[in-house]
């Protein structure tokens, strides 16, 4: 893939970006892997290879490390397109991107170990907690168990958070924080079998994973800044890395859910032009209620998508102009992700309802989209709790540590 142009401007046409065009080209082929992905709860090696070739696993990595240094809208569009093809694929690409951003904030020696020979696939979690560590010369010995290791089967490194114990008591940093992050080689971890038993998004392989008294060198650790995440990668040059975390965390999962909702609308359209409901003479597409639902669902979904893109662009342009983003701007960016997710949920439910009895058949595309979308919709990054936090920010009140 060609490197993305070095510019302070966002691309005028996101869909014209080579990496997005690669996603559009690969999207139809994802359906051929669906059965294996659902059965094995992982992405097949062949598909992972195609995704590497397309550049999906190096979008957010700096060019100095062999990455594309993509802007957030390009990255999120790739996530959305792939989620439209298969929800689990979009989710794993989204999570890998955030994991990669975290790891390029490691000390230089750590960055070189993880990404020095080319961008590495990262799995794990950015949420606080899960492990404990005992200080030893040169680093720590870590034991822990973490949930939601999305993409752990195709990853090279695992990301987890832990507390450092001094004489059995958690260490507290000068800034009041009590958590650190560590990056562990995949071969030093254990994936907990049968720990990902879910209704949808089975293919993400979001299994629990553990380490047991594993040595973690200090250069592969860093403070856990933010709840869950602050920008610790701004040491890298380029506008992409100066953006606040709100341009990345929240929009990444929001892009998964809007991609699945688009697939749901397309599934209803495909059904409507071939199905004649029982007891009726006209095709489903001739029903004015179905016509209304398709039109409304498309408008609702795109309203959320446009709001999300507009707020990210506003923060990008503020920084490009030499300014600093405000709390209100960051809050609106965060809420735009949640609102886009709510729009996706509304559009999907509309499509599901008008599919009739086909919608609840396990092998139908509408059923697949509905299951996957509602699993994604439960993630904390796009939960309704962000609305009151934004409201407090707008009214000049303390929004809490999660909205900074």
N, C-alpha and C positions, 0 to 999 in steps of 0.2 A: 504494500500500500504506500502511496505517496504521503510524505509528511504534510501535515496541515500547515497552511501558510502562516508565517510569523506576522501577526497583525494585531492591532489593538481593537479592531472591529470584529464584531460577530459576523459569521458568514451570512450573506444576503439570502441564500437559498440553502438551508440545512440539508434538504434531501438531495442536493447536488454534490455533497461531500462524498469523496470516494468510499470512505468507510461505511457511510449510510447506504450508498448504492450496493456495496457488498452485502450488507444486511438484507436489503430488499431482494437481492438475487438468491440468497441462501434460504430466506424465509419459507418458500414453498417446500423445500426439501426436508424441513424439520418434521413434517407430518410423516415421513417415511420412518422416522426414528421413534415415533410416539409410543408404540407398543413396548419396545425395548426399554425406553426411558421410564415408563410407568412401572414395568415389571422389575427392573433392576435397581430402580431408585438412584440413578446416576446418568450422566451424559456419556454416550458411547465414545470410545477412543477416536473412532473415525470422525465423529462430529467435532470433538475437541480439536482435532488436527485442522479441520476446515476453519474453525473459529480462530485458531492461532494464525493461519494463513491470511485470513481476512483482516487481522489486526485488532480483533475485539478484546484481546487480552493485553493490549498495550496502549489503549486509548488515552488513559490519564497519566501515563508515565512520561517524564521529561524526555525530550529528544536526545539529550546528552546521555541517557541510559537506553537508547534504542526505542523510545516510545513515540507516540503521535502528538502528545501534548494537546489533546483535544479540548475545546471549550465545552462547558457543561451541556449546552443545548445539543451539540453533536453527539456527545456521549449518551445523553438521555434518549435521543431519537433512535440510536442503535438499540438501546435497551427496549424501547417501546416496540420497534419493528420486530425484534426477535420474540418478545412476549406475545405479540400478535400471532406469530407462528406457533409458539408453544410456551406457555407461561413459565414453566420451570427454567427454560433456557434464558429467557429475559431476566429472571430473578438472579440466576447465578452470575450472569454478566454484570448486573447492577452491583451485587455484593462484592464481587472481585474488584471492581473499580474503586469502591470505598476502602476496601482493605489495602489496595495498592497506594492510595493517597496517604493512609496512615503510615505505611511502612517507609515511604520516602521521607517521612519526618524523623526516622531513626538517626542516631549518630552516623557520621559518614562511613565508618567501618561497617556498620550494620547494613546501610543501604547497599554498599558494594557487595557484601556477602549475599544479600537477598536478590539484588537486581543487577549486579555488576556484569554478569555474563548474558544479560538480556532480561527483559521483564518476566517476573515469576508470577504464577497464579497463586492468589491468596484466598484462603477461606478462614472461617472463624467468626468472631463476634466483636463488635465495638462497645458492647454493654459492659458496665462495671461489674466486677466480681467474678467468682468462679474458681479462683486458685489462691494458694498461699505460697510464700517463698521464704526461704531461710538464707541470709547472706553468707556467702563463702568467698574465698579469694577469687577475684576476677569476675564475679557475678552472683548468681543465686541458684539454689536448688529448688525447683518448683514442682508442686503437686496440685492437681486440680481437675475439675470436670466442668465443661462448658456445654451449653445447649446451642442449637441452631447453627451447626457447622456447615452451612449451605455451600455446596461445591467441594466438600472435603475429598470426594473421590477423585476429582481431577486436579486438585491443588498440589503445590509443591511445599507451601508453608502454611502454618496455622497461627492465627492471631487470637490471643486471649488476655484477659485482665486479671490481676492478682493483687493481693496485699502482701507487704513484707512484714514478717514477724520478727521483732526484737525482744528476746526473752519471753516469747509467747504472746506479745501484745502487738497489734497493728501499728506500724510506723506512720506518723503523720508528717506530711511535708510542710514547709514553711508557709505555703499558700493555703493550708488547711486540707488539701486533698489526701486521700488514703489509698489510692489505687495507682498501679503501674501497668503498662502493657508489655507483653513479651511476644516474640515471633519464634515459633518452634518449627524445626524441620518436620515435614509430614511423617517421615519414617520413625521419629521419636515419639509419636502419638499413637493412641489406640482409639479406633472408631467403635462406638458402642452399638453393636448390632441390635436391630429391632427397636431402636429408640426414636424412629420417625414413622409413626403409624397415624396417618392423617387422611382426611377426606379428599383433599386436593393438593396440587403442587408436590406430588410424591417424587417427581423426578429431580427436585432440588437436592435430594440426599442430605437434608439438614439434620444429620444425626448428631447426637451428643458425642463428645470426644474427651479424652483424658490424657494427662501426663502423670507419671509417677516418679517423683524424685529425679527429675531431669535437670541437667545443668544448663542454665541459660546465661551465656556471657553477657556482660553489662552492655556491650555495644549492640545487642539485639533487644534491648529494653529501653523504655522511655516512660515518662510520666503519663498518666491517663488524664489528659486535659479535657474538661467538658463533660457534660452529662446529656447525651453520650459522647459528643465529639466536638472539639474545637480545632481550628486550623493549626496544625503543627508542621505543615509542609511549605510554609511561605518562604523558607530559605532558598527555594528554587526560583530562578528568574522566570519572568513571563507572567502575563496577567492572569492566566489560568490558576496560578498558585497563590495569587493574592486575594482571591475571592473568599468571603466568609463561608463557613461550613454549610450555612443554610442554602447555598446554591447547589449543594451536592447531596447532603443528607436530608431525606424527605422527598426531594424530587426524584431520587433514584428509585425508590419503591413506588412512588406515584406514577412514574413512567411505566412500570410493570403493569399496574392495574389499568391504566388507560389503554395500553396495548391489548390487554385481554378483553376489555370492553369493546374495542373496535372489532376484534374477532367475533365477539358475541353478536354485534349488530350485523356483521357480514353473514354469520350463520343463520340469522333470522331471514335475511334477504334471500339467501340460497334456498332455504326451506320454503319460503313464501311463493317462489316461482315454480315449485314442483309439487306442492302438497295441496290436495283437495280435502278439507276437513270432513270427517264422517258426518253423514246426513246432510251434506250441502252439495250444491252443483258447481259453485264457483271456486276458483283457486284461492288460496290464502292471500295472495297478493292483491286480490280484488276487493278484499274487506277494507272499508274505509278506516276502521279502527287500527288495523295493521299498518296501513299507509301512514296514519297519524303517528303511530308509535315509532316507526322507522325515522320519520322526519324529526320528531321531538328528541329521540335518543341521539341522533347525530348532532343536533344543535346543542343539547345539554353537554354531551361529551366534549365537543370542541370548545364550548365556553370555558370549561375548566382547563383544558389544554392551553388555550391562548392566554388565560390569566397567569398560569404557571410560567410560561415562556416570557411573558411581559415583565414579570417581577424579577426573574433572573437577569433579563436584559437590562433592567433599570440598575441593578447592583453592578453589573459588568460596566455599564457606561459611566456610573459614578466613579468607579475606581480608574477606568481608562482616562477620565478627565482630571485625574489627580486628586479627587476627593476621598472622603471617608464615608462609609455607609453608616446610616443611623439605626438605632434600635427599631424604630418604626418601619423602616425599609426591610430590615431583616425579619421582623415579625410578619410583615405582609408576604414576604417570600416564603416563609414557613407555612403560613396559612394557605397560600395558593396551592401548595402541594396537597394539603389535606382537602381543600375544596375540590381540586381536580379529581382526587380519589372518590369523594362523595358523588361527584358528577358521574364518574365511571360506574359506581354502584347503582345509581338511579337508572342510567342508560341500560345496564346489563339486566336489571330486574324487569325493565320494560320489555326488553327483547325476549327474556325467558318466559314472561307471562303470555306473550302473544304467540309463542311457539306451540301452545296447546299441549297435548299429551306427549308429543315428541320431546319436549323439554326435559321430562324426567326419566327418559330412557338412558340408561347408563352409558351406552355407546354413542349417544348423540353429541354433536359438537356444542350445542347449546348447554347441555348438562356439564360437559367438561369445562367450558368457559365459566359457568356459574359457580361450580365448585372451586376452581382455581381462583377466581376473582374474590370470592368471599374468604378464602384463606389469606390471601394477600391483604385484604381489607382489615384484618385483625392485627396487623403489625403496628407497633407503638409509634413508628415514625410518621404514620398518617392517621393517628387516632383522633377522635373528637376533642380530647383534652387540650389540643393545641389552640382551640378557639378561645377559651377563657384566658389563656396565657397571652394571646395576642390582644385580647380586649383590655387586659390590665396594662399592657405596653402602650396602647393607644390613649388610655386615660391617665397616663403619667404615673401609674402605680408600678410597684416592683413585680415583674412578671415571673420571677423565680430564676433559679440557676440554669434551667433548661432552655430558656429563651434569652439569649444574650446578644 
